[in-house]
Amino acid sequence: MNEDELTTIEDIQQKIYTLRGVQVMIDSDLAFCYGVEVKRLNERVKRNKERFPESFCFQLTDGDLESLQLQITNNKSDSNLKSQIATSSWGGRRTKPYAFTEQGVAMLSAVLRSDVAVETSIRIMNAFVAMRKFILTNAQVFQRLDTLELKQLETDKKIEKVLTAIESKENKPKQGIFFEGQVFDA
């Protein structure tokens, strides 16, 4: 792996996605980080199945792929992965990618057995920790934004009701406007 490839925590953080409520990295990104082929990485995992329970590593479903595509589209920084996870009959991946949780990434260094794997795992683990700290320190802000968004939706519904009532003109006043006890009809 070159010095300029995925060396910073920020670069690695861009490769961490949230699927099934947990933060994960996709096998193709991990293979790139470790400097191995995706096929070889997955081969090692399959040979050591007992080290990778479902909570460490899982194969993506169609729903997971849709969620991942949405996150990639929102991120806009990784069009390469978007093309890598697409399945096609004329090339590319023929199987759905695997996702590795933080624990799965830690286990990868044990099954890949190289100095690069250990160093890379440490860097990736630091990226997971940094993201977790960011989420924890900003949890209150995220909660307040959610509350604000809910209030805004309620307000939008109320305004829509008022505008609909005004436009329908079904509710006509039964009497004129009162001013100091007098009725004015126009």
C-alpha positions, 0 to 999 in steps of 0.5 A: 500500500502506498503512503498516500493511500488510505493513510489517514483516519479521515480517509478510512472513516469515509469507508465506514458505513452503517448497516443493520444498526452497526458500523461496518466496512465492506470487503473490497475496501478492507482488501484495498487497505490490507493490500490483498485481493477481495477474493483472497480476503474472503477466502481466508474468512471462509477458512476461519468461519469459527472466528467470524460469527454473524456479529463480526461479518455478514454477507449483504442482502438486497436491502443492505445493498440499497442502504449502502448505495444510498450512503455512497450516493450521499457521501459522493466520495466513493463512486469506485465502490459503487461500481465494485458492489454492482453485480453483473453477468459480464464482469465485476462481482458475482457474489454479494459483498461481505461487511465486517464490523469493528470486531471482524476487522480486528479478527482479520489481522489474525487470519491475514497474518502479516505486519501490514495487516496488524498495522492496517487493523490498528489504523482501522480500529482507531478510525472506528473509535474516532467515529464512535467518539464523534457520535457520542459527543454529538449525540445531544445535537443529533437528538435536538435536530430530530426533535426540531425536525418533528416539530417542523413536520407538525407545524407544516401539517397545521399550516397545510390545514389552514391553507386548505381551509382558506382555499376551499372557501367552504367555511363562510362567516355567518355574520359580518365583522363586529366593530364596537358592537356594530355589524358591517356587511360588505 
